[in-house]
Amino acid sequence: MPQLSPTHLLPYDPFDGMQFGPSTCFLSGQSVGPKETIPVFAEWLQARYGISERPMQLLDQRTVLLRELQLPASPAARQRVAELESRVEAASREGAEALRALGDDTLFLWMGKMFYGVFITELLNEFEPLIKPKYPLAENAALVRRFQAFFQLLQGLRVPTEYADFVPGSVFVLEADPAEDVTPFEYDDDLNTLVFSIKLDKTVLVACLVDIGLIGQAMSKVYADAQRPLHPVQIAEFKARVYYAAHLLHVVPDIYPRTPRPGDTTLVFDALIDDVTGAIFNPWENSAYTQALAEMWQRWNITLADVVQKPAEPLSLLYNPDGTPRELKHWPSVSGEV
């Protein structure tokens, strides 16, 4: 690794002058040529799952292919991303346990790079939209602030980074029971809450990318109970809980880089929440949660009416009525009951 000067350990801030575009490295701000790019979805992902020609519809209604999503990157940035991709590719072949062993910080950076690529594509399209989105990202001040905080943490892709007494995001690694798991690759996100999910064979990774671990803390028991092979319908419920928790998250953490000194080898961040006396999460509302859950369960033909048969106790397939973790090998169940 080349010697790092204090200047190298200063975070790059593309928001100063909105330095986004194809001629500027997304991690360092260096000028790059038109062919100096990295794919948002790595070449090994595209090859393994045959997704290079998969279309993605953007918020302005135009459609792009996954292979067309590219990020401008300097030689140094391309090398660091390539090393990260190599580690994740190798672990992904071994399954969920090997991916967990990479550590949440590594998975945060890997998933964060893809989220950034999708988000910035949407953001840049808003300058010349095909059809103006109903809720433009750039007009959401709280979202832009979240994205700025996230981008600081993404600097770990550029230089070695440490997070003082916090984790950059909540990362969950789940394992799908192969009995009825037929989808090798899936990807979805919620740009407004910075949540990203990707499925690699039997492993599903879900992350909230700028919550400094608050959702992970809130869902610690559910996550502990989910450390077993889950039916895909149960994974969908887990994701609904994460996505809804991210929607309820009321705070945007302030991220502060420490001033680097000669001899330092890492960029160190501190995180603070301005109003520590206020609520971290907005109040839970069953009506909103059940909408999110029903959307996640559409492919299994579980309707909103099924979910809210008992309005005070929304349907759960992760847990039995007595609160114990539910074993579910098949869905619909043999009796056909919801």
C-alpha positions as CSV (number, residue, x, y, z in Angstrom):
1,M,0.0,0.0,0.0
2,P,1.4,3.4,-0.9
3,Q,2.3,5.8,1.9
4,L,-0.7,8.0,2.8
5,S,-0.2,11.7,3.6
6,P,-2.6,13.7,5.8
7,T,-4.0,15.1,2.6
8,H,-4.9,11.7,1.4
9,L,-6.8,11.1,4.6
10,L,-9.1,14.1,4.1
11,P,-12.5,13.1,2.9
12,Y,-13.4,14.1,-0.6
13,D,-16.5,16.2,-0.8
14,P,-18.2,16.2,-4.2
15,F,-21.1,18.2,-2.9
16,D,-18.9,21.3,-2.8
17,G,-19.7,22.6,-6.3
18,M,-21.7,19.4,-7.1
19,Q,-18.7,17.6,-8.7
20,F,-20.7,14.7,-10.2
21,G,-20.3,13.5,-13.7
22,P,-18.5,11.2,-16.1
23,S,-15.2,13.1,-16.0
24,T,-14.6,13.0,-12.3
25,C,-13.7,10.0,-10.1
26,F,-16.6,9.4,-7.8
27,L,-14.3,8.6,-4.9
28,S,-11.4,11.1,-5.2
29,G,-12.5,13.9,-7.5
30,Q,-9.6,13.2,-9.9
31,S,-10.1,13.9,-13.6
32,V,-10.7,10.7,-15.6
33,G,-11.2,9.7,-19.2
34,P,-14.4,8.3,-20.7
35,K,-13.2,4.7,-20.5
36,E,-12.0,4.9,-16.9
37,T,-15.0,3.4,-15.2
38,I,-16.2,0.6,-13.0
39,P,-19.6,-1.2,-13.3
40,V,-22.1,-0.5,-10.6
41,F,-22.9,-4.2,-10.6
42,A,-19.6,-6.0,-10.8
43,E,-18.7,-8.0,-13.9
44,W,-18.6,-11.2,-11.9
45,L,-22.2,-10.6,-10.8
46,Q,-23.3,-9.9,-14.3
47,A,-21.6,-13.0,-15.6
48,R,-22.6,-15.4,-12.8
49,Y,-26.3,-14.4,-12.9
50,G,-26.7,-13.4,-16.5
51,I,-28.0,-9.9,-15.6
52,S,-26.0,-7.7,-17.9
53,E,-29.0,-7.2,-20.2
54,R,-31.5,-6.9,-17.4
55,P,-33.5,-3.7,-17.7
56,M,-33.9,-1.2,-14.8
57,Q,-36.6,1.4,-14.9
58,L,-35.5,4.7,-13.5
59,L,-37.7,7.3,-11.7
60,D,-38.0,9.4,-14.8
61,Q,-39.4,6.3,-16.6
62,R,-36.4,5.8,-18.9
63,T,-35.0,2.3,-18.9
64,V,-31.3,1.3,-18.7
65,L,-29.6,-2.1,-18.8
66,L,-27.6,-3.1,-15.7
67,R,-24.4,-3.3,-17.7
68,E,-24.8,0.4,-18.7
69,L,-24.6,1.6,-15.1
70,Q,-21.0,2.7,-14.7
71,L,-19.1,4.9,-12.3
72,P,-16.1,7.1,-13.2
73,A,-13.1,5.9,-11.3
74,S,-9.4,6.7,-11.1
75,P,-6.8,3.8,-11.4
76,A,-6.3,3.8,-7.6
77,A,-10.1,3.6,-7.0
78,R,-10.5,0.9,-9.6
79,Q,-7.8,-1.2,-7.9
80,R,-9.3,-0.9,-4.4
81,V,-12.8,-1.7,-5.7
82,A,-11.4,-4.7,-7.7
83,E,-9.8,-6.0,-4.5
84,L,-13.1,-5.6,-2.6
85,E,-15.0,-7.4,-5.4
86,S,-12.6,-10.2,-5.4
87,R,-13.0,-10.8,-1.7
88,V,-16.8,-10.7,-1.9
89,E,-16.9,-12.9,-5.0
90,A,-14.8,-15.6,-3.3
91,A,-16.9,-15.5,-0.1
92,S,-20.2,-15.5,-2.0
93,R,-19.3,-18.9,-3.5
94,E,-19.1,-20.3,0.0
95,G,-22.4,-18.9,1.3
96,A,-23.8,-16.9,4.1
97,E,-21.3,-17.8,6.8
98,A,-18.3,-16.8,4.6
99,L,-20.0,-13.5,3.8
100,R,-20.7,-12.8,7.4
101,A,-17.1,-13.5,8.1
102,L,-16.1,-10.6,5.9
103,G,-17.5,-8.2,8.5
104,D,-20.2,-5.6,8.3
105,D,-17.8,-2.8,7.4
106,T,-16.7,-4.7,4.2
107,L,-20.3,-5.6,3.3
108,F,-21.3,-2.0,3.9
109,L,-18.8,-0.8,1.4
110,W,-19.6,-3.4,-1.2
111,M,-23.4,-2.8,-1.0
112,G,-22.8,0.9,-0.6
113,K,-21.0,1.2,-4.0
114,M,-23.9,-0.3,-5.8
115,F,-26.4,1.9,-4.0
116,Y,-24.4,4.9,-4.7
117,G,-24.3,4.0,-8.4
118,V,-28.0,3.6,-8.7
119,F,-28.7,6.7,-6.6
120,I,-26.4,9.0,-8.5
121,T,-27.7,7.8,-11.8
122,E,-31.2,8.8,-10.7
123,L,-29.9,12.1,-9.3
124,L,-28.1,13.1,-12.5
125,N,-31.1,12.1,-14.6
126,E,-33.2,14.7,-12.7
127,F,-31.3,17.5,-14.4
128,E,-32.7,16.4,-17.8
129,P,-35.5,14.0,-17.0
130,L,-37.5,12.1,-19.6
131,I,-40.5,12.6,-17.4
132,K,-40.2,14.6,-14.1
133,P,-40.5,12.3,-11.1
134,K,-43.4,12.9,-8.8
135,Y,-41.0,13.2,-5.8
136,P,-37.6,14.4,-7.1
137,L,-34.7,13.2,-5.0
138,A,-32.8,16.5,-5.2
139,E,-35.8,18.4,-3.7
140,N,-35.8,16.3,-0.5
141,A,-33.5,18.2,1.8
142,A,-33.4,15.5,4.5
143,L,-32.6,12.8,1.9
144,V,-29.7,14.9,0.5
145,R,-28.4,15.3,4.0
146,R,-28.6,11.5,4.6
147,F,-26.8,10.9,1.3
148,Q,-24.0,13.3,2.2
149,A,-23.5,11.5,5.5
150,F,-23.5,8.2,3.6
151,F,-21.0,9.4,1.1
152,Q,-18.5,10.3,3.8
153,L,-18.7,6.8,5.1
154,L,-18.2,5.4,1.6
155,Q,-14.7,6.9,1.6
156,G,-13.6,3.6,3.1
157,L,-13.6,2.5,-0.6
158,R,-10.8,5.0,-1.2
159,V,-8.6,4.8,1.9
160,P,-8.5,2.6,5.0
161,T,-11.2,3.9,7.4
162,E,-12.2,3.4,11.0
163,Y,-15.5,4.3,12.7
164,A,-15.1,5.4,16.3
165,D,-17.6,3.6,18.6
166,F,-20.2,3.1,15.8
167,V,-20.9,1.1,12.7
168,P,-21.6,2.9,9.5
169,G,-24.8,1.0,8.8
170,S,-27.0,-2.0,9.8
171,V,-26.1,-5.0,7.8
172,F,-28.1,-8.3,7.9
173,V,-27.0,-11.6,6.3
174,L,-29.8,-14.1,5.9
175,E,-29.8,-17.7,4.6
176,A,-32.7,-19.0,2.4
177,D,-33.9,-22.5,2.9
178,P,-33.4,-24.2,-0.5
179,A,-36.6,-26.2,-0.4
180,E,-38.7,-23.5,-2.2
181,D,-36.0,-21.0,-3.0
182,V,-35.9,-20.7,-6.8
183,T,-34.5,-17.2,-7.5
184,P,-30.7,-17.0,-7.7
185,F,-30.4,-13.2,-7.9
186,E,-32.6,-10.4,-6.7
187,Y,-31.9,-6.7,-6.1
188,D,-34.1,-4.0,-4.6
189,D,-33.7,-0.7,-2.8
190,D,-35.4,2.2,-1.2
191,L,-33.6,5.4,-2.3
192,N,-35.4,7.6,0.1
193,T,-34.3,5.6,3.2
194,L,-30.9,4.4,1.8
195,V,-31.9,0.7,2.2
196,F,-30.3,-1.9,-0.2
197,S,-30.9,-5.6,-0.6
198,I,-29.3,-8.2,-2.8
199,K,-29.7,-11.9,-3.1
200,L,-26.8,-14.2,-4.1
201,D,-28.1,-17.8,-4.5
202,K,-29.1,-18.8,-1.0
203,T,-27.8,-15.7,0.7
204,V,-29.7,-12.5,1.2
205,L,-28.0,-9.3,2.3
206,V,-30.0,-6.3,3.6
207,A,-28.5,-3.0,4.8
208,C,-29.6,0.4,5.9
209,L,-26.6,2.4,4.9
210,V,-26.6,5.5,7.1
211,D,-28.2,4.6,10.4
212,I,-25.0,4.1,12.4
213,G,-26.3,0.7,13.5
214,L,-29.5,2.0,15.1
215,I,-31.8,-0.3,13.1
216,G,-29.5,-3.2,13.8
217,Q,-29.8,-2.5,17.6
218,A,-33.6,-2.3,17.3
219,M,-33.9,-5.5,15.4
220,S,-31.2,-7.5,17.3
221,K,-33.6,-10.1,18.7
222,V,-35.4,-10.6,15.3
223,Y,-32.0,-10.9,13.6
224,A,-30.8,-13.4,16.2
225,D,-34.0,-15.5,15.7
226,A,-33.4,-15.4,11.9
227,Q,-30.0,-17.1,12.1
228,R,-31.3,-20.2,10.5
229,P,-32.5,-21.2,7.0
230,L,-35.6,-19.2,6.3
231,H,-38.4,-19.8,3.7
232,P,-38.3,-16.9,1.1
233,V,-41.6,-15.7,2.4
234,Q,-40.1,-15.3,5.9
235,I,-37.1,-13.4,4.4
236,A,-39.6,-11.1,2.7
237,E,-41.1,-10.4,6.2
238,F,-37.7,-9.7,7.6
239,K,-37.0,-7.2,4.8
240,A,-40.4,-5.5,5.4
241,R,-39.4,-4.9,9.0
242,V,-36.0,-3.4,8.0
243,Y,-37.5,-1.2,5.3
244,Y,-40.3,0.0,7.6
245,A,-37.8,0.7,10.4
246,A,-35.7,2.8,8.0
247,H,-38.8,4.7,7.2
248,L,-39.4,5.4,10.9
249,L,-35.9,6.4,11.6
250,H,-36.2,10.0,12.7
251,V,-32.5,11.1,13.0
252,V,-29.8,11.8,10.5
253,P,-26.4,11.3,12.1
254,D,-23.7,13.9,11.8
255,I,-20.5,12.4,10.5
256,Y,-17.2,14.1,11.5
257,P,-13.8,13.2,10.2
258,R,-10.9,13.5,12.6
259,T,-8.1,15.8,11.5
260,P,-5.3,13.5,10.2
261,R,-1.8,13.8,11.5
262,P,1.6,12.8,10.0
263,G,2.0,9.1,10.4
264,D,-1.7,8.3,10.4
265,T,-2.7,5.4,8.2
266,T,-6.5,5.5,8.5
267,L,-9.3,8.0,8.1
268,V,-11.2,8.1,11.4
269,F,-14.9,9.2,11.7
270,D,-16.9,10.1,14.7
271,A,-20.7,10.1,14.6
272,L,-23.1,12.3,16.6
273,I,-26.8,12.7,16.8
274,D,-27.7,16.4,17.4
275,D,-30.8,16.0,19.5
276,V,-30.1,13.1,21.9
277,T,-33.3,13.9,23.9
278,G,-35.6,13.3,20.9
279,A,-37.1,10.1,19.6
280,I,-34.8,8.0,17.4
281,F,-37.8,6.4,15.6
282,N,-41.2,7.8,14.8
283,P,-44.1,5.9,16.4
284,W,-44.9,2.5,14.8
285,E,-48.1,2.4,12.9
286,N,-49.6,-1.0,12.1
287,S,-51.5,0.4,9.1
288,A,-48.3,1.6,7.4
289,Y,-46.3,-1.5,8.3
290,T,-48.9,-3.9,7.0
291,Q,-48.9,-2.0,3.7
292,A,-45.2,-2.6,3.4
293,L,-45.5,-6.2,4.4
294,A,-48.3,-6.9,1.9
295,E,-46.2,-5.4,-0.9
296,M,-43.3,-7.7,0.0
297,W,-45.7,-10.7,0.0
298,Q,-47.4,-10.0,-3.3
299,R,-45.6,-12.9,-5.1
300,W,-47.1,-15.4,-2.7
301,N,-50.6,-13.9,-3.2
302,I,-50.9,-12.8,0.4
303,T,-53.2,-9.8,0.4
304,L,-53.5,-6.9,2.7
305,A,-56.7,-8.4,3.9
306,D,-54.8,-11.5,4.9
307,V,-52.2,-9.5,6.8
308,V,-54.7,-7.4,8.8
309,Q,-57.2,-10.2,9.8
310,K,-56.3,-9.2,13.3
311,P,-55.5,-5.4,13.0
312,A,-53.7,-5.3,16.4
313,E,-51.6,-8.3,15.5
314,P,-50.5,-8.2,11.8
315,L,-49.8,-11.6,10.3
316,S,-46.3,-12.9,10.9
317,L,-44.7,-15.9,9.3
318,L,-41.4,-15.4,11.2
319,Y,-43.1,-16.0,14.5
320,N,-45.8,-18.2,16.0
321,P,-48.7,-16.6,17.8
322,D,-47.0,-17.3,21.1
323,G,-43.9,-15.3,20.0
324,T,-41.6,-18.3,19.3
325,P,-39.7,-18.5,16.0
326,R,-41.8,-20.3,13.4
327,E,-40.4,-23.2,11.4
328,L,-41.8,-23.0,7.9
329,K,-40.7,-25.4,5.2
330,H,-43.5,-24.8,2.7
331,W,-45.8,-22.0,1.7
332,P,-48.7,-22.1,1.3
333,S,-48.8,-24.5,4.2
334,V,-50.3,-28.0,3.8
335,S,-53.6,-26.8,5.1
336,G,-53.6,-23.9,2.7
337,E,-54.3,-21.5,5.6
338,V,-52.8,-18.0,5.8
